[in-house]
Amino acid sequence: MAYVPDERTLFVLGAHSADSAWAAVLWLSWRAAHLADQLELPAARSLRGWLGDRREGARALARLSRPAAFALIVPEGSARYVLSAVPEETRREEVSAVAVAAA
């Protein structure tokens, strides 16, 4: 999704239902690569850095395997892009906490 911190509108840019934590990380990586191709250099560099960091990928996989929500926030100018995954088992309160942390 994308949002501007001073506004209250969220823009959903895509969604996918994955059947495992690993599949969710693969989809997040795919979306991150596509998003990096569309962003300005500093934000794109940040996303490509995340994509190339095996420890970050392992951290996302471990978090989703718990199960717990995962979010990667990428700032670009006044906008924020959020790549996130939420396991079905995750309670609604935890999802709310991730949304508050992203704001």
Backbone as JSON Lines, residues from 0, in Angstrom:
{"i":0,"aa":"M","n":[0.84,-1.17,0.0],"ca":[0.0,0.0,0.0],"c":[0.88,1.23,0.0]}
{"i":1,"aa":"A","n":[0.28,2.35,-0.24],"ca":[0.99,3.63,-0.2],"c":[0.12,4.61,0.59]}
{"i":2,"aa":"Y","n":[0.79,5.55,1.24],"ca":[0.07,6.59,1.96],"c":[0.96,7.8,2.13]}
{"i":3,"aa":"V","n":[0.34,8.93,2.44],"ca":[1.04,10.16,2.79],"c":[0.73,10.4,4.25]}
{"i":4,"aa":"P","n":[1.76,10.52,5.11],"ca":[1.51,10.62,6.56],"c":[0.51,11.7,6.98]}
{"i":5,"aa":"D","n":[0.46,12.82,6.28],"ca":[-0.46,13.89,6.67],"c":[-1.89,13.66,6.21]}
{"i":6,"aa":"E","n":[-2.11,12.64,5.4],"ca":[-3.44,12.34,4.9],"c":[-3.93,11.04,5.51]}
{"i":7,"aa":"R","n":[-5.19,10.78,5.41],"ca":[-5.76,9.58,6.01],"c":[-6.17,8.53,4.98]}
{"i":8,"aa":"T","n":[-5.68,8.66,3.76],"ca":[-6.06,7.74,2.71],"c":[-4.95,6.73,2.46]}
{"i":9,"aa":"L","n":[-5.31,5.46,2.42],"ca":[-4.38,4.4,2.06],"c":[-4.72,3.94,0.65]}
{"i":10,"aa":"F","n":[-3.69,3.7,-0.14],"ca":[-3.87,3.2,-1.5],"c":[-3.34,1.78,-1.56]}
{"i":11,"aa":"V","n":[-4.22,0.83,-1.78],"ca":[-3.81,-0.56,-1.91],"c":[-3.28,-0.75,-3.32]}
{"i":12,"aa":"L","n":[-2.05,-1.16,-3.43],"ca":[-1.39,-1.29,-4.72],"c":[-1.32,-2.72,-5.22]}
{"i":13,"aa":"G","n":[-1.75,-3.64,-4.39],"ca":[-1.75,-5.04,-4.79],"c":[-1.99,-5.92,-3.59]}
{"i":14,"aa":"A","n":[-2.43,-7.13,-3.84],"ca":[-2.67,-8.08,-2.76],"c":[-2.52,-9.48,-3.32]}
{"i":15,"aa":"H","n":[-2.16,-10.38,-2.45],"ca":[-1.97,-11.76,-2.85],"c":[-2.17,-12.65,-1.63]}
{"i":16,"aa":"S","n":[-2.79,-13.78,-1.82],"ca":[-2.96,-14.75,-0.74],"c":[-1.93,-15.86,-0.95]}
{"i":17,"aa":"A","n":[-1.04,-16.02,0.0],"ca":[0.01,-17.04,-0.09],"c":[-0.33,-18.17,0.87]}
{"i":18,"aa":"D","n":[0.07,-19.39,0.51],"ca":[-0.26,-20.53,1.36],"c":[0.84,-20.92,2.33]}
{"i":19,"aa":"S","n":[1.92,-20.12,2.39],"ca":[2.98,-20.37,3.37],"c":[3.76,-19.08,3.6]}
{"i":20,"aa":"A","n":[4.51,-19.05,4.7],"ca":[5.35,-17.89,4.99],"c":[6.38,-17.7,3.88]}
{"i":21,"aa":"W","n":[6.95,-18.78,3.39],"ca":[7.94,-18.71,2.32],"c":[7.34,-18.1,1.05]}
{"i":22,"aa":"A","n":[6.14,-18.51,0.69],"ca":[5.47,-17.96,-0.49],"c":[5.17,-16.47,-0.29]}
{"i":23,"aa":"A","n":[4.84,-16.08,0.92],"ca":[4.59,-14.66,1.21],"c":[5.86,-13.84,1.03]}
{"i":24,"aa":"V","n":[6.99,-14.35,1.51],"ca":[8.26,-13.63,1.36],"c":[8.63,-13.54,-0.12]}
{"i":25,"aa":"L","n":[8.41,-14.6,-0.87],"ca":[8.69,-14.56,-2.32],"c":[7.84,-13.5,-3.01]}
{"i":26,"aa":"W","n":[6.56,-13.42,-2.65],"ca":[5.69,-12.43,-3.26],"c":[6.12,-11.02,-2.86]}
{"i":27,"aa":"L","n":[6.45,-10.82,-1.58],"ca":[6.93,-9.51,-1.13],"c":[8.19,-9.11,-1.9]}
{"i":28,"aa":"S","n":[9.08,-10.07,-2.12],"ca":[10.31,-9.79,-2.87],"c":[10.0,-9.41,-4.31]}
{"i":29,"aa":"W","n":[9.08,-10.12,-4.92],"ca":[8.67,-9.81,-6.29],"c":[8.1,-8.4,-6.38]}
{"i":30,"aa":"R","n":[7.21,-8.07,-5.43],"ca":[6.61,-6.72,-5.42],"c":[7.66,-5.66,-5.14]}
{"i":31,"aa":"A","n":[8.61,-5.96,-4.23],"ca":[9.66,-5.0,-3.92],"c":[10.51,-4.71,-5.15]}
{"i":32,"aa":"A","n":[10.82,-5.73,-5.93],"ca":[11.62,-5.53,-7.14],"c":[10.87,-4.67,-8.15]}
{"i":33,"aa":"H","n":[9.57,-4.92,-8.32],"ca":[8.78,-4.1,-9.24],"c":[8.66,-2.67,-8.74]}
{"i":34,"aa":"L","n":[8.46,-2.5,-7.46],"ca":[8.35,-1.16,-6.89],"c":[9.67,-0.41,-7.02]}
{"i":35,"aa":"A","n":[10.78,-1.09,-6.8],"ca":[12.1,-0.45,-6.91],"c":[12.32,0.09,-8.32]}
{"i":36,"aa":"D","n":[11.78,-0.58,-9.32],"ca":[11.91,-0.11,-10.7],"c":[11.14,1.18,-10.96]}
{"i":37,"aa":"Q","n":[10.18,1.5,-10.09],"ca":[9.31,2.66,-10.31],"c":[9.66,3.85,-9.43]}
{"i":38,"aa":"L","n":[10.46,3.65,-8.39],"ca":[10.75,4.72,-7.44],"c":[12.01,5.49,-7.82]}
{"i":39,"aa":"E","n":[12.15,6.65,-7.21],"ca":[13.37,7.45,-7.38],"c":[14.55,6.71,-6.74]}
{"i":40,"aa":"L","n":[15.76,7.09,-7.11],"ca":[16.96,6.35,-6.75],"c":[17.13,6.06,-5.25]}
{"i":41,"aa":"P","n":[17.0,7.04,-4.34],"ca":[17.22,6.7,-2.92],"c":[16.28,5.62,-2.39]}
{"i":42,"aa":"A","n":[15.0,5.73,-2.72],"ca":[14.03,4.73,-2.27],"c":[14.27,3.39,-2.96]}
{"i":43,"aa":"A","n":[14.57,3.44,-4.25],"ca":[14.85,2.21,-4.99],"c":[16.09,1.52,-4.43]}
{"i":44,"aa":"R","n":[17.09,2.28,-4.09],"ca":[18.32,1.72,-3.51],"c":[18.02,1.04,-2.18]}
{"i":45,"aa":"S","n":[17.17,1.64,-1.37],"ca":[16.77,1.05,-0.09],"c":[16.08,-0.3,-0.3]}
{"i":46,"aa":"L","n":[15.15,-0.34,-1.24],"ca":[14.43,-1.59,-1.53],"c":[15.38,-2.65,-2.08]}
{"i":47,"aa":"R","n":[16.25,-2.27,-2.98],"ca":[17.2,-3.25,-3.54],"c":[18.16,-3.75,-2.47]}
{"i":48,"aa":"G","n":[18.48,-2.88,-1.51],"ca":[19.32,-3.31,-0.39],"c":[18.62,-4.37,0.43]}
{"i":49,"aa":"W","n":[17.32,-4.17,0.69],"ca":[16.54,-5.17,1.43],"c":[16.48,-6.48,0.64]}
{"i":50,"aa":"L","n":[16.26,-6.38,-0.65],"ca":[16.19,-7.58,-1.49],"c":[17.49,-8.37,-1.47]}
{"i":51,"aa":"G","n":[18.62,-7.68,-1.42],"ca":[19.9,-8.35,-1.46],"c":[20.42,-8.81,-0.12]}
{"i":52,"aa":"D","n":[19.71,-8.49,0.96],"ca":[20.17,-8.83,2.31],"c":[19.51,-10.13,2.77]}
{"i":53,"aa":"R","n":[20.26,-11.21,2.77],"ca":[19.71,-12.51,3.15],"c":[19.21,-12.53,4.6]}
{"i":54,"aa":"R","n":[19.89,-11.79,5.47],"ca":[19.44,-11.75,6.87],"c":[18.07,-11.11,6.99]}
{"i":55,"aa":"E","n":[17.82,-10.08,6.19],"ca":[16.51,-9.44,6.22],"c":[15.43,-10.38,5.69]}
{"i":56,"aa":"G","n":[15.74,-11.11,4.64],"ca":[14.8,-12.1,4.12],"c":[14.51,-13.17,5.15]}
{"i":57,"aa":"A","n":[15.55,-13.63,5.85],"ca":[15.38,-14.64,6.9],"c":[14.57,-14.09,8.06]}
{"i":58,"aa":"R","n":[14.77,-12.8,8.37],"ca":[14.02,-12.17,9.45],"c":[12.53,-12.1,9.09]}
{"i":59,"aa":"A","n":[12.23,-11.73,7.85],"ca":[10.83,-11.68,7.41],"c":[10.21,-13.08,7.46]}
{"i":60,"aa":"L","n":[10.95,-14.08,6.99],"ca":[10.44,-15.45,7.01],"c":[10.2,-15.93,8.43]}
{"i":61,"aa":"A","n":[11.14,-15.65,9.33],"ca":[10.98,-16.07,10.73],"c":[9.77,-15.4,11.37]}
{"i":62,"aa":"R","n":[9.59,-14.13,11.1],"ca":[8.46,-13.4,11.68],"c":[7.13,-13.97,11.17]}
{"i":63,"aa":"L","n":[7.04,-14.21,9.87],"ca":[5.8,-14.73,9.3],"c":[5.55,-16.18,9.72]}
{"i":64,"aa":"S","n":[6.59,-16.91,10.02],"ca":[6.45,-18.31,10.45],"c":[5.97,-18.43,11.89]}
{"i":65,"aa":"R","n":[6.03,-17.36,12.7],"ca":[5.66,-17.43,14.13],"c":[4.21,-17.8,14.4]}
{"i":66,"aa":"P","n":[3.18,-17.31,13.91],"ca":[2.98,-16.31,12.88],"c":[2.84,-14.91,13.46]}
{"i":67,"aa":"A","n":[3.44,-13.95,12.8],"ca":[3.33,-12.54,13.17],"c":[3.37,-11.73,11.88]}
{"i":68,"aa":"A","n":[2.82,-10.54,11.94],"ca":[2.79,-9.67,10.77],"c":[4.18,-9.13,10.48]}
{"i":69,"aa":"F","n":[4.43,-8.82,9.21],"ca":[5.7,-8.23,8.78],"c":[5.38,-7.02,7.92]}
{"i":70,"aa":"A","n":[6.14,-5.94,8.09],"ca":[5.96,-4.75,7.26],"c":[7.32,-4.13,6.97]}
{"i":71,"aa":"L","n":[7.5,-3.72,5.74],"ca":[8.68,-2.99,5.3],"c":[8.19,-1.65,4.8]}
{"i":72,"aa":"I","n":[8.64,-0.57,5.42],"ca":[8.19,0.77,5.07],"c":[9.3,1.47,4.3]}
{"i":73,"aa":"V","n":[8.95,1.98,3.12],"ca":[9.92,2.63,2.25],"c":[9.46,4.07,2.01]}
{"i":74,"aa":"P","n":[10.22,5.05,2.54],"ca":[9.85,6.45,2.31],"c":[10.34,6.93,0.95]}
{"i":75,"aa":"E","n":[9.51,7.71,0.27],"ca":[9.92,8.39,-0.96],"c":[9.23,9.75,-0.97]}
{"i":76,"aa":"G","n":[10.01,10.78,-0.75],"ca":[9.43,12.12,-0.66],"c":[8.43,12.17,0.47]}
{"i":77,"aa":"S","n":[7.23,12.67,0.18],"ca":[6.2,12.75,1.21],"c":[5.38,11.47,1.32]}
{"i":78,"aa":"A","n":[5.59,10.53,0.42],"ca":[4.83,9.27,0.44],"c":[5.58,8.17,1.18]}
{"i":79,"aa":"R","n":[4.83,7.2,1.64],"ca":[5.4,5.99,2.25],"c":[4.78,4.8,1.54]}
{"i":80,"aa":"Y","n":[5.62,3.86,1.18],"ca":[5.17,2.6,0.59],"c":[5.35,1.52,1.63]}
{"i":81,"aa":"V","n":[4.36,0.67,1.8],"ca":[4.41,-0.38,2.81],"c":[4.2,-1.72,2.12]}
{"i":82,"aa":"L","n":[5.22,-2.56,2.22],"ca":[5.1,-3.95,1.77],"c":[4.83,-4.75,3.03]}
{"i":83,"aa":"S","n":[3.73,-5.47,3.07],"ca":[3.38,-6.16,4.31],"c":[2.76,-7.52,4.03]}
{"i":84,"aa":"A","n":[2.87,-8.37,5.03],"ca":[2.22,-9.68,4.99],"c":[1.68,-9.96,6.38]}
{"i":85,"aa":"V","n":[0.48,-10.51,6.41],"ca":[-0.18,-10.81,7.68],"c":[-0.72,-12.23,7.62]}
{"i":86,"aa":"P","n":[-0.17,-13.13,8.42],"ca":[-0.7,-14.51,8.45],"c":[-2.15,-14.52,8.92]}
{"i":87,"aa":"E","n":[-2.92,-15.44,8.39],"ca":[-4.33,-15.54,8.79],"c":[-4.48,-15.74,10.28]}
{"i":88,"aa":"E","n":[-3.54,-16.44,10.89],"ca":[-3.64,-16.75,12.31],"c":[-3.39,-15.53,13.2]}
{"i":89,"aa":"T","n":[-2.83,-14.47,12.63],"ca":[-2.51,-13.29,13.42],"c":[-3.79,-12.62,13.92]}
{"i":90,"aa":"R","n":[-3.79,-12.28,15.18],"ca":[-4.97,-11.65,15.76],"c":[-5.15,-10.23,15.25]}
{"i":91,"aa":"R","n":[-6.36,-9.77,15.24],"ca":[-6.71,-8.44,14.76],"c":[-5.95,-7.34,15.52]}
{"i":92,"aa":"E","n":[-5.7,-7.52,16.8],"ca":[-4.98,-6.5,17.58],"c":[-3.56,-6.31,17.07]}
{"i":93,"aa":"E","n":[-2.92,-7.4,16.67],"ca":[-1.55,-7.3,16.18],"c":[-1.51,-6.56,14.85]}
{"i":94,"aa":"V","n":[-2.48,-6.8,14.01],"ca":[-2.56,-6.09,12.73],"c":[-2.73,-4.6,12.99]}
{"i":95,"aa":"S","n":[-3.55,-4.24,13.95],"ca":[-3.74,-2.83,14.3],"c":[-2.45,-2.21,14.8]}
{"i":96,"aa":"A","n":[-1.67,-2.95,15.58],"ca":[-0.41,-2.44,16.09],"c":[0.57,-2.17,14.95]}
{"i":97,"aa":"V","n":[0.59,-3.02,13.94],"ca":[1.45,-2.82,12.78],"c":[1.01,-1.57,12.02]}
{"i":98,"aa":"A","n":[-0.28,-1.36,11.85],"ca":[-0.79,-0.2,11.14],"c":[-0.44,1.08,11.89]}
{"i":99,"aa":"V","n":[-0.54,1.07,13.21],"ca":[-0.2,2.25,14.01],"c":[1.3,2.54,13.9]}
{"i":100,"aa":"A","n":[2.14,1.49,13.96],"ca":[3.58,1.66,13.87],"c":[3.97,2.23,12.51]}
{"i":101,"aa":"A","n":[3.24,1.88,11.46],"ca":[3.56,2.35,10.12],"c":[3.21,3.83,9.95]}
{"i":102,"aa":"A","n":[2.28,4.32,10.73],"ca":[1.85,5.72,10.59],"c":[2.78,6.64,11.25]}
